């Protein structure tokens, strides 16, 4: 995979992808997939930004099959409505890129459902979204779910007594916990897909350090991180480069199910897609299973499909 670029993406014709987010990495993901012939749904909470992303893609690729759908990952009602619309309008889905994120707002905020904003959006929102789209993914061809983590996951831990940051709130530490949760979810989804025969490949990726609006929109332009981003802009790789590990995970025939991919240089902060280092705490299957169960309870999301229920009924009658 040395030197892999978006030009190596295989044809995505007859494949449908959902990408969460409207700018930065999400825009680059959607652009590359649309240019490869894919049917791309950009899902985000800001309709104006979504329309702009669609227009920009179509200006670069006039034949692009791309559209925007409203989705607020901080709101379970919005997630369920999005899932209902897609299931009503489609029979299958081939790719889901769980990309959108909130990063390090200076003060603790909560979602409409009462979750801490970063954990609620970055992890619980994507957990619930994946459950909503599971029936479509199960009917997809070579279906994949790519969940985007971060180098911030390296120093994080899952603190079940502080998932909602009610005991203490440190912006970057809570962000790191949410991105570690993303990584562990990706691994656990692969394990459960294999065990249950869902036929879905789950992969994780991270963009290194990229020049997106994640810091300005979260911590703020005048925060320490925002000032560093402006002053040291040359250390942040362009969004198109940062998107490559995600695109590799989403399209390459060489990925390993349950794998993790990131940039290959300078401590995985920049470069071309390569196998990423998994933080030791992300390899704890017991914590991942508990996190899955807690996430299902908090969101009310179910990964039990009709075929699962039928198998369970058959087993109970045996």
C-alpha positions in Angstrom: 0.0 0.0 0.0 3.1 2.2 -0.1 2.2 5.6 -1.7 -1.4 4.7 -2.1 -3.6 7.5 -3.5 -7.2 8.2 -4.3 -6.4 7.5 -8.0 -6.2 3.8 -7.0 -9.8 3.6 -5.9 -11.5 0.9 -7.8 -14.8 1.7 -9.7 -17.6 2.4 -7.2 -20.3 2.1 -9.8 -23.5 0.4 -8.5 -22.3 1.0 -4.9 -24.0 3.3 -2.5 -22.2 5.0 0.3 -23.3 7.1 3.3 -20.6 9.5 4.6 -21.3 11.4 7.8 -20.2 15.1 7.9 -20.3 17.8 5.3 -16.8 19.4 5.3 -13.1 18.5 5.7 -12.5 14.8 5.6 -16.1 13.9 4.8 -16.1 16.2 1.8 -12.9 14.6 0.5 -14.3 11.1 1.1 -17.5 12.0 -0.7 -15.7 13.6 -3.6 -13.4 10.6 -4.2 -16.2 8.1 -4.0 -18.4 10.1 -6.4 -15.5 10.6 -8.8 -15.1 6.8 -8.8 -18.7 6.4 -9.8 -20.4 5.8 -6.5 -23.8 6.8 -5.4 -23.0 9.0 -2.4 -25.2 10.3 0.4 -23.6 13.1 2.5 -25.3 13.1 5.9 -25.0 16.1 8.2 -26.8 18.5 10.4 -26.3 21.7 8.4 -28.3 21.8 5.3 -26.5 24.8 3.9 -23.1 23.2 4.3 -24.5 20.0 2.8 -25.9 21.8 -0.3 -22.5 23.5 -0.7 -20.6 20.2 -0.5 -22.9 18.7 -3.2 -22.5 21.7 -5.4 -18.7 21.7 -5.1 -18.5 18.0 -5.9 -20.8 18.4 -8.9 -18.7 21.4 -10.1 -15.7 19.1 -10.2 -17.5 16.0 -11.4 -20.7 17.1 -13.3 -21.9 13.5 -13.5 -21.5 12.8 -9.8 -24.4 11.0 -8.2 -24.3 12.8 -4.8 -27.0 14.2 -2.6 -27.4 15.5 1.0 -29.6 14.1 3.7 -30.3 15.7 7.1 -28.7 13.9 10.0 -27.9 15.2 13.5 -25.7 12.6 15.2 -26.3 14.3 18.5 -30.0 13.6 18.3 -31.4 10.0 18.5 -34.7 11.2 17.0 -32.8 12.5 13.9 -30.8 9.3 13.6 -34.0 7.2 13.7 -35.7 9.4 11.1 -32.7 9.2 8.8 -32.6 5.4 9.1 -36.4 5.2 8.4 -36.0 7.4 5.3 -33.1 5.3 3.9 -34.8 2.0 4.6 -38.0 3.3 2.9 -36.1 4.5 -0.2 -33.4 1.9 -0.6 -33.1 -1.9 -0.6 -29.4 -2.0 0.3 -26.3 -0.1 1.3 -22.7 -1.0 0.5 -20.6 1.5 2.5 -21.0 3.5 5.7 -18.3 5.9 6.8 -18.7 7.0 10.4 -16.7 10.2 10.1 -18.4 13.2 11.7 -17.1 14.4 15.0 -17.1 17.1 17.7 -13.8 18.0 19.2 -13.0 19.5 22.5 -15.6 22.2 23.2 -14.1 24.2 26.1 -17.2 23.6 28.4 -19.2 20.5 28.9 -22.3 20.4 26.7 -25.0 17.8 26.4 -27.1 16.5 23.5 -30.9 16.7 23.4 -30.9 13.2 24.9 -28.7 14.2 27.8 -25.4 12.7 26.7 -22.1 14.6 26.9 -21.7 16.1 23.5 -18.5 14.4 22.3 -19.3 10.9 23.5 -22.9 11.3 22.4 -22.1 12.5 18.9 -18.8 10.8 18.1 -19.6 7.3 19.5 -23.2 6.9 20.6 -24.5 8.7 17.5 -22.5 6.5 15.1 -23.4 3.4 17.2 -27.1 4.1 16.8 -26.7 5.0 13.1 -25.0 1.8 12.3 -27.8 -0.2 14.0 -30.4 1.8 12.0 -28.6 1.0 8.7 -27.7 -2.7 9.5 -30.6 -4.1 7.6 -29.5 -2.3 4.4 -25.8 -3.1 5.0 -26.6 -6.8 5.3 -28.1 -6.7 1.8 -25.1 -4.7 0.4 -22.4 -6.2 -1.9 -19.2 -6.5 0.0 -20.6 -4.1 2.6 -18.2 -2.2 4.8 -18.4 0.1 7.8 -15.4 2.4 8.3 -15.3 4.1 11.7 -12.9 7.0 12.0 -10.9 7.2 15.2 -8.0 9.5 16.1 -4.4 9.6 17.4 -6.1 11.1 20.5 -7.3 7.6 21.3 -3.8 6.5 22.3 -3.7 8.1 25.7 -7.4 7.6 26.4 -9.3 5.1 28.5 -13.0 4.1 28.8 -14.1 5.3 32.2 -17.5 3.8 32.7 -18.1 5.9 35.8 -17.5 9.1 33.7 -18.8 8.3 30.2 -20.9 11.5 30.3 -18.2 13.6 31.9 -20.4 14.3 34.9 -17.6 13.7 37.5 -15.0 15.8 35.6 -14.6 17.4 32.2 -11.3 17.9 30.4 -12.0 18.6 26.8 -9.2 16.6 25.1 -9.4 13.7 27.5 -13.1 13.3 26.9 -12.5 13.7 23.1 -9.9 10.9 23.4 -12.3 8.7 25.2 -14.9 9.1 22.5 -12.4 8.3 19.8 -11.1 5.2 21.7 -14.8 4.2 21.8 -15.0 4.6 18.0 -12.0 2.3 17.6 -13.3 -0.3 20.0 -16.7 -0.2 18.4 -15.1 -0.9 15.0 -13.4 -4.0 16.4 -16.4 -5.2 18.3 -18.6 -4.8 15.2 -16.3 -7.0 13.2 -16.3 -9.6 15.9 -20.1 -9.6 16.2 -20.6 -9.5 12.4 -18.4 -12.6 12.1 -20.1 -14.4 14.9 -23.6 -13.6 13.7 -23.1 -14.0 10.0 -24.0 -10.4 9.1 -21.6 -10.4 6.2 -20.4 -6.9 7.0 -16.7 -6.0 7.2 -15.9 -3.4 9.9 -12.6 -1.4 9.7 -11.2 1.6 11.5 -9.1 4.4 10.3 -7.6 7.7 11.5 -6.4 10.8 9.5 -3.3 11.7 11.5 -3.2 15.5 12.0 -5.2 17.2 9.2 -6.1 20.8 8.4 -9.9 20.7 8.9 -12.3 22.8 10.8 -12.6 20.3 13.7 -10.5 22.4 16.1 -12.0 25.8 15.2 -15.6 24.4 15.4 -14.9 22.7 18.7 -12.2 24.1 20.9 -12.4 27.5 19.0 -10.0 29.5 16.9 -8.6 31.3 19.9 -8.1 28.2 22.0 -4.5 26.9 22.5 -5.2 24.2 19.9 -6.8 26.7 17.5 -3.8 29.1 17.8 -1.4 26.2 17.3 -3.3 25.1 14.2 -3.0 28.6 12.8 0.6 29.2 13.7 1.8 25.7 12.8 -0.4 25.2 9.8 2.4 23.5 7.9 2.4 20.6 10.4 -1.2 19.8 9.5 -1.6 17.8 6.2 -4.3 18.9 3.7 -7.8 17.2 4.2 -7.4 15.3 0.9 -4.3 13.6 2.3 -5.9 13.0 5.7 -8.8 11.3 4.0 -6.7 8.7 2.3 -6.6 6.1 5.2 -10.4 6.2 5.4 -10.7 5.8 1.6 -8.2 3.0 1.7 -10.2 1.3 4.4 -13.4 1.8 2.5 -12.3 0.6 -0.9 -9.1 -1.4 -1.0 -9.3 -5.1 -1.6 -6.2 -5.4 0.6 -7.7 -4.4 3.9 -8.0 -6.9 6.8 -11.4 -7.2 8.4 -11.2 -5.6 11.8 -8.0 -3.7 10.7 -6.9 -0.2 11.6 -5.3 2.2 9.1 -3.6 5.6 9.3 -0.8 7.6 7.8 2.7 6.0 7.7 5.0 8.9 8.7 6.0 11.0 11.7 4.2 8.9 14.3 1.2 8.4 12.1 0.5 12.1 11.9 0.9 12.4 8.1 1.8 10.4 5.0 0.2 7.6 3.0 -2.2 4.9 4.3 -0.6 2.1 6.2 -1.5 -0.3 9.0 -1.9 1.8 12.2 -0.7 0.9 15.7 -3.5 -0.2 17.9 -3.4 1.2 21.4 -3.2 -1.7 23.9 -6.3 -0.5 25.7 -8.3 -0.9 22.5 -7.5 -4.6 22.4 -9.5 -5.3 25.6 -12.4 -7.5 24.3 -14.2 -7.5 27.7 -14.2 -3.7 27.8 -15.4 -3.5 24.2 -18.2 -5.9 24.9 -19.3 -3.9 27.9 -19.1 -0.7 26.0 -21.3 -2.2 23.3 -23.9 -3.3 25.9 -23.9 0.1 27.7 -24.2 1.9 24.3 -27.2 -0.2 23.3 -28.8 0.5 26.6 -28.2 4.3 26.4 -29.4 4.6 22.8 -32.0 1.9 22.7 -30.4 0.8 19.4 -30.7 -2.9 18.5 -28.5 -4.9 16.2 -30.9 -7.8 16.2 -32.3 -8.3 12.7 -35.3 -10.4 11.6 -33.0 -13.2 10.4 -31.3 -13.2 13.9 -34.8 -13.5 15.5 -35.7 -16.3 13.1 -32.5 -18.2 13.9 -33.1 -17.7 17.7 -36.7 -19.1 17.3 -35.3 -22.1 15.4 -32.7 -22.8 18.0 -35.3 -22.6 20.8 -37.4 -25.2 19.1 -34.6 -27.6 18.4 
